[in-house]
């Protein structure tokens, strides 16, 4: 699998994740304590973008129905999320944030 540049490191901060779309996959890029993470951006319970949700510690809360997901692992922590989220490998090359699609 090849790495895909999705944004610049300056496009993401701890309060403002970056929503991207690649090959019809909606992905959220998050920054937590100087580490970048990429997760499925649509809540599996109902269509809501998690990049528009509430971020606390290493969790993101769905803006519609309060499902809470662990950003580094994609694990459903509570609420009606139905399942864990897909996660994607991330690396930084220079100023580019890159991911690999599964």
FENDAQUI-V277516 format. One record per backbone hydrogen bond with DSSP energy under -0.5 kcal/mol. NH is the residue of the N-H (numbers start at 1). CO is the residue of the C=O. E is the energy in kcal/mol with one decimal. If there is no record, write none. Layout:
nh: {NH:NH}
co: {CO:CO}
e: {E:E}
This chain:
nh: {4:6:7:9:11:12:13:16:18:20:22:25:26:27:27:28:29:30:30:32:35:37:38:39:40:41:43:43:48:50:50:52:53:54:56:59:60:61:62:66:68:69:70:71:71:74:77:77:78:80:83:85:88:91:93:94:96:97:98:98:99:100}
co: {99:97:97:95:8:9:16:13:29:27:25:22:24:20:25:39:18:28:37:35:32:30:88:28:86:26:41:48:46:41:48:49:50:61:59:56:69:54:67:62:78:60:75:58:69:70:68:75:68:65:81:74:38:98:96:92:93:7:91:96:4:89}
e: {-2.7:-3.0:-1.1:-2.5:-2.1:-1.1:-1.6:-0.7:-2.5:-2.9:-2.3:-2.3:-0.5:-2.6:-0.6:-3.2:-2.9:-0.6:-3.0:-2.9:-1.9:-2.5:-0.7:-2.3:-2.6:-2.5:-0.5:-2.4:-0.5:-3.4:-0.5:-1.6:-2.0:-1.4:-2.2:-2.6:-2.4:-2.7:-3.2:-1.2:-2.6:-2.6:-2.7:-3.1:-0.5:-2.6:-3.3:-0.6:-1.3:-0.5:-1.1:-3.2:-2.4:-2.3:-2.4:-0.5:-2.5:-3.1:-3.1:-0.6:-2.2:-1.6}
